[in-house]
Amino acid sequence: MHMKVTAEKNEKVGNMIFASIYPHYWNRLEKNGRTKEEFHQVLEWFTGYDEATIQKLMDNKVTFREFFEGAKIHPNEYMIKGVVCGYRIEEIEPEFKLYKQCRQMEKLIDELAKGRKMEKILRIEK
């Protein structure tokens, strides 16, 4: 049984500051021997934001809501599946798009931390 997203959870994630979460993502990747280039390659693939833009968003203390509202989410995002933090990504309801995008990004970071190959993470269509 997987956890259900609620409007409250969606709201809570939306109000989190991206810059406060970014270091947690990066620490985990660094501990697992991944590079900043790889981290940013994954972020750019998913959001369309390059490193300079991400830095600017962090300097401006944008929330996850603002972060995802400005993003150009990759058309292959539907290929990001599986369980992250007890939620099955493909079962998250459409009205909780923000929450889903957040979990999709975490899933990509998770795969990177676990040493998955870049071309697998970047969901290249066969």
Buried (B, 14 or more C-beta within 10 A) or exposed (E): EEEEBEEEBBEEBBEBBBBEBBEEBBEBBBEEEBEEEBBBBBBBBBBEBEBEBBBEBBEEEBBBBBBBEEBEBBEEBEEBEEBBEEBEBEEBEEEBEBBBBBBBBBBBBBBBBEEEEBEEBBBEEE
